[in-house]
Amino acid sequence: MKIRSLVPFRDRGFAAPEVYSFGSLQRQIDRLFDDFARSFGASGASEIASLAPSIDVTETDKQIEITAELPGLERKDVEISLEDNILVVRGEKKVEQEQKDEKNKDAKKDKSYRLSERSYGVFYRAIELPAGVDASSIQATMSKGVLKVVIPKPPHAQTKKIEIKEAS
């Protein structure tokens, strides 16, 4: 498997230019979208980027191991799927609702203030896997906000020599 197939879709700006066949065009498009996102305010762009989980990918001769940081999420909040050799990790970090039914008796204290720096919303990461991965052999576990996905690599295709016969 080539390392370019492990480059997640999110990290386009950090990948080497040779990873993409149109590196210069890709950088220009990324810059255009970054500028567009910035026009809505810095907080909007950073919130979108912070929702996608950070991942580590480790490959050995026998397996690929993906570890993703998903702080504050539980198993029920995350979904993993494999389609056309693309492993997709999706999830949703939901807003925690806090309701206070206290009524201020003093009219001077009826103003309140709330600051929230935590991000909420839907996220996904997509990673291209080698052809031939068996979806039923993939194992995923989650503990303390860390998702671990182990993907056994498919066996290498055996080269078979084909005898050439004399045409009659």
CYANA upper distance limits for C-alpha pairs under 8 A (distance plus 0.5 A):
  1 MET  CA      5 SER  CA      7.69
  1 MET  CA    130 PRO  CA      6.56
  2 LYS  CA      6 LEU  CA      8.06
  3 ILE  CA      7 VAL  CA      7.45
  4 ARG  CA     19 VAL  CA      6.12
  5 SER  CA    127 ILE  CA      7.64
  5 SER  CA    128 GLU  CA      5.64
  5 SER  CA    129 LEU  CA      7.03
  5 SER  CA    130 PRO  CA      8.20
  6 LEU  CA     57 VAL  CA      8.06
  6 LEU  CA    127 ILE  CA      6.20
  6 LEU  CA    128 GLU  CA      6.33
  6 LEU  CA    129 LEU  CA      7.52
  7 VAL  CA     11 ASP  CA      7.76
  7 VAL  CA     15 ALA  CA      7.78
  7 VAL  CA    127 ILE  CA      7.21
  7 VAL  CA    128 GLU  CA      8.25
  8 PRO  CA     12 ARG  CA      8.15
  8 PRO  CA    125 ARG  CA      7.11
  8 PRO  CA    126 ALA  CA      6.33
  8 PRO  CA    127 ILE  CA      5.68
  8 PRO  CA    128 GLU  CA      8.27
  9 PHE  CA    125 ARG  CA      7.39
  9 PHE  CA    126 ALA  CA      6.63
  9 PHE  CA    127 ILE  CA      7.66
 10 ARG  CA     52 ALA  CA      8.10
 10 ARG  CA    125 ARG  CA      7.39
 11 ASP  CA     15 ALA  CA      7.05
 12 ARG  CA     30 ASP  CA      8.19
 13 GLY  CA     27 ARG  CA      7.68
 13 GLY  CA     30 ASP  CA      7.73
 15 ALA  CA     19 VAL  CA      7.17
 16 ALA  CA     20 TYR  CA      8.45
 17 PRO  CA     23 GLY  CA      5.39
 17 PRO  CA     24 SER  CA      7.99
 18 GLU  CA     23 GLY  CA      6.97
 19 VAL  CA     23 GLY  CA      7.93
 20 TYR  CA     26 GLN  CA      7.94
 22 PHE  CA     26 GLN  CA      6.44
 23 GLY  CA     27 ARG  CA      6.72
 24 SER  CA     28 GLN  CA      6.85
 25 LEU  CA     29 ILE  CA      6.72
 26 GLN  CA     30 ASP  CA      6.59
 27 ARG  CA     31 ARG  CA      6.57
 28 GLN  CA     32 LEU  CA      6.68
 29 ILE  CA     33 PHE  CA      6.81
 30 ASP  CA     34 ASP  CA      6.59
 31 ARG  CA     35 ASP  CA      6.61
 32 LEU  CA     36 PHE  CA      6.69
 33 PHE  CA     37 ALA  CA      6.59
 34 ASP  CA     38 ARG  CA      6.64
 34 ASP  CA     45 ALA  CA      8.30
 35 ASP  CA     39 SER  CA      6.87
 36 PHE  CA     40 PHE  CA      7.75
 37 ALA  CA     41 GLY  CA      7.70
 37 ALA  CA     42 ALA  CA      8.27
 37 ALA  CA     44 GLY  CA      7.68
 37 ALA  CA     45 ALA  CA      5.85
 38 ARG  CA     42 ALA  CA      5.88
 38 ARG  CA     44 GLY  CA      8.09
 38 ARG  CA     45 ALA  CA      6.54
 40 PHE  CA     44 GLY  CA      6.93
 40 PHE  CA     45 ALA  CA      8.06
 41 GLY  CA     45 ALA  CA      7.41
 42 ALA  CA     46 SER  CA      6.77
 43 SER  CA     47 GLU  CA      6.50
 44 GLY  CA     48 ILE  CA      6.92
 45 ALA  CA     49 ALA  CA      6.95
 46 SER  CA     50 SER  CA      6.52
 47 GLU  CA     51 LEU  CA      6.91
 47 GLU  CA    119 SER  CA      6.33
 48 ILE  CA     52 ALA  CA      7.94
 50 SER  CA    119 SER  CA      7.69
 51 LEU  CA    119 SER  CA      7.09
 51 LEU  CA    120 TYR  CA      7.69
 51 LEU  CA    121 GLY  CA      7.64
 51 LEU  CA    122 VAL  CA      7.84
 51 LEU  CA    123 PHE  CA      6.19
 52 ALA  CA    123 PHE  CA      5.77
 52 ALA  CA    124 TYR  CA      6.61
 52 ALA  CA    125 ARG  CA      7.20
 53 PRO  CA     68 ALA  CA      6.59
 53 PRO  CA     69 GLU  CA      6.11
 53 PRO  CA     70 LEU  CA      6.61
 53 PRO  CA    123 PHE  CA      8.24
 53 PRO  CA    124 TYR  CA      8.36
 53 PRO  CA    125 ARG  CA      7.95
 54 SER  CA     68 ALA  CA      6.25
 54 SER  CA     69 GLU  CA      6.16
 55 ILE  CA     66 ILE  CA      7.27
 55 ILE  CA     67 THR  CA      5.96
 55 ILE  CA     68 ALA  CA      4.82
 55 ILE  CA     69 GLU  CA      6.99
 56 ASP  CA     66 ILE  CA      6.20
 56 ASP  CA     67 THR  CA      5.64
 56 ASP  CA     68 ALA  CA      7.02
 57 VAL  CA     64 ILE  CA      7.59
 57 VAL  CA     65 GLU  CA      6.26
 57 VAL  CA     66 ILE  CA      5.12
 57 VAL  CA     67 THR  CA      7.07
 58 THR  CA     64 ILE  CA      6.24
 58 THR  CA     65 GLU  CA      5.60
 58 THR  CA     66 ILE  CA      6.97
 59 GLU  CA     63 GLN  CA      6.51
 59 GLU  CA     64 ILE  CA      4.93
 59 GLU  CA     65 GLU  CA      6.81
 60 THR  CA     64 ILE  CA      6.84
 61 ASP  CA    153 LYS  CA      8.12
 62 LYS  CA    152 PRO  CA      6.52
 62 LYS  CA    153 LYS  CA      5.96
 63 GLN  CA    150 VAL  CA      7.33
 63 GLN  CA    151 ILE  CA      5.99
 63 GLN  CA    152 PRO  CA      4.75
 63 GLN  CA    153 LYS  CA      5.33
 64 ILE  CA    150 VAL  CA      6.44
 64 ILE  CA    151 ILE  CA      5.58
 64 ILE  CA    152 PRO  CA      6.87
 64 ILE  CA    153 LYS  CA      7.21
 65 GLU  CA    148 LYS  CA      7.59
 65 GLU  CA    149 VAL  CA      6.22
 65 GLU  CA    150 VAL  CA      5.08
 65 GLU  CA    151 ILE  CA      6.73
 66 ILE  CA    148 LYS  CA      6.28
 66 ILE  CA    149 VAL  CA      5.58
 66 ILE  CA    150 VAL  CA      7.00
 67 THR  CA    146 VAL  CA      7.34
 67 THR  CA    147 LEU  CA      6.07
 67 THR  CA    148 LYS  CA      5.02
 67 THR  CA    149 VAL  CA      6.88
 68 ALA  CA    146 VAL  CA      6.26
 68 ALA  CA    147 LEU  CA      5.58
 68 ALA  CA    148 LYS  CA      7.07
 69 GLU  CA    145 GLY  CA      6.70
 69 GLU  CA    146 VAL  CA      5.35
 69 GLU  CA    147 LEU  CA      6.98
 70 LEU  CA    145 GLY  CA      5.26
 70 LEU  CA    146 VAL  CA      6.14
 70 LEU  CA    147 LEU  CA      7.39
 71 PRO  CA    144 LYS  CA      7.99
 71 PRO  CA    145 GLY  CA      4.98
 71 PRO  CA    146 VAL  CA      7.61
 72 GLY  CA     93 LYS  CA      8.31
 72 GLY  CA    145 GLY  CA      6.56
 73 LEU  CA     77 ASP  CA      6.56
 73 LEU  CA     78 VAL  CA      8.13
 73 LEU  CA     93 LYS  CA      7.19
 73 LEU  CA    145 GLY  CA      6.37
 74 GLU  CA     78 VAL  CA      7.60
 74 GLU  CA    142 MET  CA      8.23
 74 GLU  CA    145 GLY  CA      7.33
 75 ARG  CA    142 MET  CA      7.01
 77 ASP  CA     91 GLY  CA      6.00
 77 ASP  CA     92 GLU  CA      6.34
 77 ASP  CA     93 LYS  CA      7.65
 78 VAL  CA     89 VAL  CA      7.61
 78 VAL  CA     90 ARG  CA      6.28
 78 VAL  CA     91 GLY  CA      4.81
 78 VAL  CA     92 GLU  CA      7.45
 79 GLU  CA     89 VAL  CA      6.38
 79 GLU  CA     90 ARG  CA      5.70
 79 GLU  CA     91 GLY  CA      6.49
 80 ILE  CA     87 LEU  CA      7.63
 80 ILE  CA     88 VAL  CA      6.15
 80 ILE  CA     89 VAL  CA      5.16
 80 ILE  CA     90 ARG  CA      6.89
 81 SER  CA     87 LEU  CA      6.30
 81 SER  CA     88 VAL  CA      5.79
 81 SER  CA     89 VAL  CA      7.28
 82 LEU  CA     86 ILE  CA      6.03
 82 LEU  CA     87 LEU  CA      5.04
 82 LEU  CA     88 VAL  CA      6.79
 82 LEU  CA    135 ALA  CA      7.07
 83 GLU  CA     87 LEU  CA      7.26
 85 ASN  CA    128 GLU  CA      6.34
 85 ASN  CA    129 LEU  CA      5.63
 85 ASN  CA    130 PRO  CA      6.96
 85 ASN  CA    131 ALA  CA      6.44
 85 ASN  CA    132 GLY  CA      8.14
 85 ASN  CA    133 VAL  CA      7.59
 86 ILE  CA    126 ALA  CA      6.81
 86 ILE  CA    127 ILE  CA      6.06
 86 ILE  CA    128 GLU  CA      4.97
 86 ILE  CA    129 LEU  CA      6.38
 87 LEU  CA    126 ALA  CA      6.08
 87 LEU  CA    127 ILE  CA      5.71
 87 LEU  CA    128 GLU  CA      6.77
 87 LEU  CA    129 LEU  CA      7.34
 88 VAL  CA    124 TYR  CA      7.26
 88 VAL  CA    125 ARG  CA      6.19
 88 VAL  CA    126 ALA  CA      4.92
 88 VAL  CA    127 ILE  CA      7.05
 89 VAL  CA    124 TYR  CA      5.89
 89 VAL  CA    125 ARG  CA      5.73
 89 VAL  CA    126 ALA  CA      6.96
 90 ARG  CA    122 VAL  CA      7.87
 90 ARG  CA    123 PHE  CA      6.17
 90 ARG  CA    124 TYR  CA      4.69
 90 ARG  CA    125 ARG  CA      7.11
 91 GLY  CA    122 VAL  CA      6.25
 91 GLY  CA    123 PHE  CA      6.03
 91 GLY  CA    124 TYR  CA      6.95
 92 GLU  CA    120 TYR  CA      7.94
 92 GLU  CA    121 GLY  CA      5.97
 92 GLU  CA    122 VAL  CA      4.77
 92 GLU  CA    123 PHE  CA      6.69
 93 LYS  CA    119 SER  CA      8.31
 93 LYS  CA    120 TYR  CA      5.53
 93 LYS  CA    121 GLY  CA      5.77
 93 LYS  CA    122 VAL  CA      6.93
 94 LYS  CA    120 TYR  CA      6.13
 94 LYS  CA    121 GLY  CA      6.75
 95 VAL  CA    120 TYR  CA      6.37
 95 VAL  CA    121 GLY  CA      8.42
104 ASN  CA    109 LYS  CA      6.99
104 ASN  CA    110 ASP  CA      6.50
106 ASP  CA    110 ASP  CA      7.72
129 LEU  CA    133 VAL  CA      7.83
130 PRO  CA    153 LYS  CA      8.15
130 PRO  CA    154 PRO  CA      8.33
131 ALA  CA    154 PRO  CA      8.23
132 GLY  CA    154 PRO  CA      6.19
133 VAL  CA    151 ILE  CA      8.14
133 VAL  CA    152 PRO  CA      7.76
133 VAL  CA    153 LYS  CA      6.77
133 VAL  CA    154 PRO  CA      5.90
134 ASP  CA    138 ILE  CA      7.63
134 ASP  CA    152 PRO  CA      8.42
134 ASP  CA    154 PRO  CA      7.87
137 SER  CA    151 ILE  CA      7.43
137 SER  CA    152 PRO  CA      7.20
138 ILE  CA    149 VAL  CA      7.58
138 ILE  CA    150 VAL  CA      6.35
138 ILE  CA    151 ILE  CA      5.30
138 ILE  CA    152 PRO  CA      7.22
139 GLN  CA    149 VAL  CA      6.22
139 GLN  CA    150 VAL  CA      5.75
139 GLN  CA    151 ILE  CA      7.21
140 ALA  CA    147 LEU  CA      7.60
140 ALA  CA    148 LYS  CA      6.09
140 ALA  CA    149 VAL  CA      4.82
140 ALA  CA    150 VAL  CA      6.83
141 THR  CA    147 LEU  CA      6.37
141 THR  CA    148 LYS  CA      5.80
141 THR  CA    149 VAL  CA      7.08
142 MET  CA    146 VAL  CA      6.03
142 MET  CA    147 LEU  CA      4.88
142 MET  CA    148 LYS  CA      6.64
143 SER  CA    147 LEU  CA      7.21
